[in-house]
Amino acid sequence: MKNSWLAINGTSNIFAFKLYHGGEKLLGKRIITTVTQNHNKLYLSENQLSIDVKNFTSDNRMALRDFLKLIKSDAFPTLDVQLNYIETVPGVEKEIYSKGKAFLSITITGVTKPYNILVSSSRHGEYISVDGSKKINIRDFGLEPPVEMFGLIKVSEWITINFHMVCKLTFSKETQSIVTQLM
């Protein structure tokens, strides 16, 4: 089972680019959280993820440099995601594969916006993976799409964020709850 990762995909009038953040650097440390359920909503005790933006990589060094400049990485070194809750489809908790909707807040350059993202999950023994994708407009965060080389290269205001999160599940007899460890 591979580690968690996050990718940001974008385009310009000339090329497409992908910024990737994965493995150990995505999390910085292992996150252990307790999951509680209220009806069809799942809540996590540790629901904040701060992603160090300078750990993104890309085959397109110019796109990476421009991305870090756009989001003012020196002043705002993290992209923050707060998972408010996950709404599950009723009756599929025991299934190997399921779908739901994650309600979260994303903070870029100090601006926070709420989103809901369709997610799918699959269980592999004691591991569960959660995948999702969301197209967002960078103008929502007060960011202006870059224009380079005297207007010859124009970056689209739309980006797509894709993610794959892997968690190890264990049952805590002490708290009578499911404990997840983000990998």
VEXVOFI-181267 format. One record per residue: x negated, y, z of N, C-alpha, C in turn; residue in one letter. Coordinates in steps of 0.001 Angstrom, whole numbers. Example, Ala and Ser with C-alpha at 12.3 -4.5 7.8 and 13.67 -1.06 7.14 Angstrom:
! VEXVOFI-181267
-13190|-5690|7800|-12300|-4500|7800|-13200|-3300|7800|A;
-12850|-2250|7080|-13670|-1060|7140|-12900|30|7870|S;
***
This chain:
! VEXVOFI-181267
-861|-1174|0|0|0|0|-902|1229|0|M;
-699|2104|-966|-1520|3307|-1094|-1125|4350|-61|K;
-2029|5303|150|-1777|6401|1079|-806|7411|493|N;
-377|8311|1337|525|9377|930|-182|10355|-7|S;
606|11007|-863|66|12036|-1752|1142|13048|-2107|W;
679|14203|-2601|1554|15278|-3049|950|15845|-4326|L;
1780|16108|-5330|1298|16680|-6586|2180|17857|-6976|A;
1548|18886|-7509|2261|20042|-8050|1960|20079|-9542|I;
3014|20009|-10346|2871|20035|-11796|3414|21345|-12335|N;
2670|21940|-13253|3100|23188|-13863|2690|23236|-15320|G;
3145|24285|-15994|2818|24450|-17405|2527|25917|-17700|T;
1862|26112|-18819|1704|27449|-19385|2129|27333|-20845|S;
2023|28407|-21577|2371|28337|-22990|1325|27571|-23799|N;
210|27183|-23154|-863|26482|-23861|-1124|25073|-23315|I;
-1030|24882|-22006|-1386|23589|-21421|-530|23279|-20202|F;
-531|22003|-19836|100|21555|-18589|-1019|21323|-17580|A;
-683|21420|-16297|-1686|21175|-15270|-1054|20425|-14106|F;
-1934|19745|-13368|-1504|18986|-12190|-2494|19260|-11070|K;
-1950|19619|-9909|-2750|19796|-8704|-2403|18638|-7784|L;
-3417|17967|-7249|-3208|16733|-6490|-3800|16874|-5094|Y;
-3094|16306|-4133|-3563|16314|-2743|-3202|14950|-2172|H;
-4191|14172|-1757|-3843|12836|-1302|-4781|12260|-277|G;
-4379|11085|190|-5196|10341|1123|-5335|11004|2474|G;
-6485|10785|3090|-6754|11292|4436|-6638|12814|4528|E;
-7062|13522|3484|-7062|14985|3533|-5655|15574|3530|K;
-4674|14847|3026|-3312|15371|2994|-2804|15623|4402|L;
-3044|14696|5281|-2506|14796|6631|-3474|15412|7625|L;
-4760|15263|7360|-5745|15753|8315|-5896|14802|9489|G;
-4794|14266|9951|-4806|13288|11048|-3566|12413|10903|K;
-3595|11285|11541|-2417|10421|11530|-1318|11079|12349|R;
-123|11068|11825|1017|11652|12519|1909|10518|12997|I;
2181|10515|14280|3073|9508|14853|4332|10228|15307|I;
5477|9727|14883|6741|10384|15186|7806|9353|15530|T;
8750|9766|16328|9881|8914|16679|11066|9325|15819|T;
11756|8332|15281|12923|8575|14436|14177|8309|15249|V;
15091|9265|15247|16394|9059|15881|17467|9231|14815|T;
18579|8541|15024|19662|8584|14050|20943|9061|14712|Q;
21628|9978|14051|22930|10460|14481|23841|10349|13265|N;
24739|9372|13299|25585|9032|12149|24673|8680|10979|H;
24774|9373|9857|23925|9028|8712|22744|9997|8551|N;
22373|10691|9628|21253|11625|9577|20093|11105|10422|K;
18897|11162|9837|17680|10760|10535|16888|12008|10912|L;
16444|12063|12165|15652|13188|12673|14303|12659|13138|Y;
13250|13412|12898|11908|13032|13316|11444|13939|14442|L;
10761|13353|15435|10269|14154|16560|9142|15091|16122|S;
8316|14653|15197|7252|15490|14621|7655|15738|13176|E;
8198|16912|12900|8762|17136|11572|8059|18241|10788|N;
6896|18658|11241|6154|19746|10589|4891|19185|9952|Q;
4682|19486|8682|3485|19054|7973|2810|20291|7389|L;
1572|20555|7809|795|21678|7280|-267|21115|6348|S;
-219|21536|5104|-1103|21006|4073|-2169|22050|3753|I;
-3432|21680|3930|-4548|22583|3637|-4646|22753|2122|D;
-4328|23948|1628|-4251|24163|181|-5613|24065|-504|V;
-6687|24280|231|-8013|24203|-387|-8455|22759|-629|K;
-7660|21788|-169|-7970|20386|-426|-7264|19850|-1669|N;
-6522|20695|-2381|-5958|20274|-3661|-7104|20067|-4644|F;
-6922|19140|-5563|-7890|18909|-6628|-7150|18960|-7960|T;
-7907|19153|-9032|-7315|19171|-10367|-8403|18931|-11396|S;
-8038|18287|-12498|-8965|18146|-13616|-9158|19490|-14315|D;
-8211|20396|-14105|-8274|21725|-14707|-8730|22717|-13632|N;
-10025|22969|-13583|-10581|23836|-12535|-10042|25257|-12603|R;
-9765|25744|-13811|-9231|27093|-13955|-7825|27178|-13345|M;
-7000|26159|-13581|-5644|26145|-13014|-5711|26087|-11489|A;
-6630|25284|-10948|-6782|25186|-9497|-7231|26526|-8914|L;
-8213|27151|-9520|-8696|28456|-9057|-7564|29488|-9073|R;
-6808|29513|-10169|-5707|30478|-10287|-4591|30191|-9286|D;
-4337|28912|-9013|-3324|28531|-8020|-3726|29034|-6641|F;
-4975|28804|-6254|-5452|29243|-4935|-5418|30763|-4813|L;
-5728|31448|-5901|-5649|32913|-5914|-4190|33360|-5802|K;
-3291|32724|-6557|-1867|33074|-6560|-1261|32969|-5169|L;
-1582|31881|-4457|-969|31678|-3136|-1795|32294|-2007|I;
-2807|33077|-2380|-3626|33810|-1403|-4171|32859|-337|K;
-4914|31847|-806|-5364|30767|75|-6250|31233|1230|S;
-6939|32356|1083|-7750|32856|2200|-6867|33381|3325|D;
-5784|34057|2977|-4864|34604|3984|-3846|33566|4454|A;
-3478|32635|3562|-2475|31609|3873|-3062|30241|3535|F;
-3886|29678|4422|-4613|28445|4106|-3765|27174|4088|P;
-2500|27265|4502|-1666|26060|4505|-354|26293|3770|T;
147|25221|3218|1493|25145|2674|2245|24318|3711|L;
3303|24861|4290|3982|24193|5401|5327|23626|4973|D;
5580|22404|5417|6849|21734|5136|7450|21306|6466|V;
8680|21705|6699|9401|21271|7894|10586|20428|7443|Q;
10591|19178|7862|11690|18273|7533|12771|18433|8587|L;
13885|19015|8206|14979|19226|9155|15691|17914|9463|N;
16055|17172|8426|16613|15831|8596|16740|15162|7241|Y;
16975|13853|7276|17240|13078|6067|18646|12519|6190|I;
19441|12756|5175|20797|12218|5141|20749|10930|4332|E;
21124|9833|4956|21050|8536|4292|22411|8138|3744|T;
22377|7203|2816|23617|6646|2296|24109|5639|3333|V;
25341|5785|3836|25839|4881|4880|25812|3413|4449|P;
25413|2560|5396|25485|1120|5183|24300|494|4488|G;
23227|1250|4247|22084|654|3558|20816|627|4418|V;
20957|795|5728|19783|853|6598|18930|-411|6516|E;
19547|-1539|6274|18818|-2802|6268|18289|-3160|4877|K;
18636|-2383|3872|18227|-2675|2505|16729|-2424|2316|E;
16161|-3082|1325|14753|-2891|994|14563|-1570|262|I;
15539|-1170|-534|15446|58|-1323|16681|900|-1059|Y;
16507|2184|-790|17672|3042|-551|17394|4465|-1026|S;
18446|5255|-1039|18354|6652|-1469|18951|7540|-403|K;
18592|8803|-446|19126|9776|490|18770|11174|38|G;
18952|12115|944|18650|13510|643|17900|14095|1832|K;
16734|14675|1558|15935|15321|2598|16263|16812|2610|A;
16553|17327|3789|16800|18755|3972|15570|19332|4655|F;
14889|20233|3963|13622|20729|4483|13428|22198|4161|L;
12410|22764|4784|12013|24144|4531|10560|24131|4090|S;
10263|24897|3031|8901|25003|2521|8439|26440|2722|I;
7226|26595|3275|6654|27924|3485|5389|28066|2652|T;
5410|29067|1768|4254|29405|936|4033|30907|1082|I;
2810|31303|1340|2424|32713|1549|3322|33401|2572|T;
3690|32679|3616|4491|33255|4689|5973|33372|4393|G;
6413|32955|3218|7828|33008|2836|8403|31598|2927|V;
9507|31455|3676|10134|30149|3890|11448|30070|3134|T;
11633|28960|2411|12864|28732|1656|13384|27328|1950|K;
14718|27182|2098|15303|25856|2330|15538|25121|1005|P;
15366|23813|1035|15616|22971|-136|16232|21662|321|Y;
16976|21025|-576|17355|19633|-359|16828|18863|-1558|N;
16261|17711|-1262|15572|16914|-2269|16111|15494|-2226|I;
16500|14978|-3388|16884|13572|-3461|15632|12731|-3245|L;
15736|11751|-2358|14600|10882|-2067|15022|9428|-2226|V;
14045|8605|-2514|14272|7165|-2530|13224|6545|-1624|S;
13595|5459|-1007|12650|4785|-122|12676|3299|-408|S;
11559|2672|-146|11490|1221|-279|10667|680|877|S;
11068|-480|1325|10416|-1109|2472|9552|-2262|1989|R;
8343|-2328|2530|7387|-3386|2209|6851|-3914|3535|H;
7533|-4876|4125|7122|-5379|5431|7259|-4302|6483|G;
6150|-3976|7158|6195|-2948|8206|5962|-1534|7654|E;
5863|-1409|6352|5653|-100|5727|6893|340|4961|Y;
7096|1646|4934|8158|2227|4123|7545|3371|3327|I;
7917|3457|2066|7448|4582|1252|8652|5428|865|S;
8449|6734|866|9505|7684|518|8986|8535|-632|V;
9760|8588|-1709|9370|9340|-2890|10412|10393|-3215|D;
9944|11524|-3714|10862|12582|-4108|10209|13544|-5071|G;
11048|14363|-5686|10588|15340|-6655|11534|16528|-6631|S;
10982|17739|-6742|11822|18938|-6745|11189|19999|-7629|K;
11993|20547|-8529|11567|21657|-9378|11932|22947|-8656|K;
10938|23820|-8469|11196|25083|-7774|10606|26251|-8573|I;
11113|27436|-8295|10657|28648|-8952|9717|29384|-7994|N;
8505|29680|-8442|7541|30336|-7550|7971|31755|-7196|I;
8856|32338|-7991|9361|33683|-7683|10182|33676|-6387|R;
10733|32501|-6016|11468|32387|-4750|10586|32765|-3562|D;
9275|32627|-3727|8317|32918|-2657|7634|34271|-2865|F;
8199|35084|-3749|7629|36398|-4023|6367|36343|-4861|G;
6147|35222|-5557|4945|35063|-6371|5253|35371|-7836|L;
4334|36031|-8480|4480|36400|-9887|3648|35429|-10725|E;
4247|34772|-11727|3475|33834|-12553|2274|34535|-13201|P;
1108|33925|-13131|-87|34554|-13690|-26|34692|-15217|P;
-614|35756|-15690|-823|35984|-17120|-2324|36198|-17275|V;
-2960|35392|-18114|-4415|35427|-18249|-4825|35812|-19667|E;
-6076|36159|-19802|-6704|36465|-21091|-5882|37472|-21899|M;
-5589|38599|-21243|-4874|39711|-21887|-3514|39289|-22444|F;
-2841|38386|-21721|-1498|37975|-22114|-1432|36769|-23027|G;
-2577|36203|-23388|-2569|35034|-24269|-2087|33777|-23552|L;
-2387|33671|-22245|-1960|32505|-21465|-946|32976|-20434|I;
254|32417|-20513|1325|32764|-19581|1766|31501|-18856|K;
1656|31533|-17539|2028|30385|-16715|3526|30454|-16420|V;
4188|29316|-16499|5619|29246|-16212|5875|29504|-14733|S;
7010|30092|-14442|7393|30334|-13049|7904|29065|-12375|E;
8125|28006|-13138|8657|26750|-12603|7537|25757|-12351|W;
7563|25146|-11176|6653|24045|-10848|7490|22878|-10343|I;
6942|21694|-10458|7599|20505|-9923|6701|19911|-8850|T;
7272|19726|-7671|6541|19113|-6565|6984|17657|-6473|I;
6033|16740|-6574|6290|15306|-6429|5544|14821|-5193|N;
6154|13887|-4468|5456|13353|-3302|5749|11874|-3108|F;
4805|11227|-2446|4890|9808|-2088|4346|9718|-662|H;
5212|9453|296|4801|9370|1694|4916|7919|2157|M;
3874|7434|2781|3844|6061|3279|3819|6101|4800|V;
4710|5339|5426|4799|5283|6887|4737|3835|7348|C;
4082|3630|8469|4082|2322|9122|5146|2373|10210|K;
6040|1396|10217|7139|1356|11178|6855|363|12290|L;
7106|780|13521|7048|-129|14666|8210|208|15589|T;
8630|-765|16366|9716|-539|17316|9114|-372|18698|F;
9448|722|19365|8950|986|20710|9953|438|21722|S;
9540|-581|22471|10415|-1122|23519|10604|-99|24629|K;
9553|702|24860|9585|1703|25926|10670|2757|25692|E;
10749|3274|24464|11726|4327|24166|12952|3801|23430|T;
12933|2507|23099|14031|1893|22343|14299|2652|21042|Q;
13212|2981|20331|13363|3720|19081|12313|3258|18074|S;
12536|3644|16827|11583|3338|15771|10508|4417|15779|I;
9255|3981|15736|8126|4903|15689|7490|4758|14314|V;
7241|5881|13647|6602|5845|12339|5240|6504|12426|T;
4320|5967|11660|2985|6549|11565|2753|6869|10103|Q;
2636|8155|9780|2405|8592|8413|996|8210|8015|L;
853|7602|6860|-444|7105|6392|-989|7994|5285|M;
***
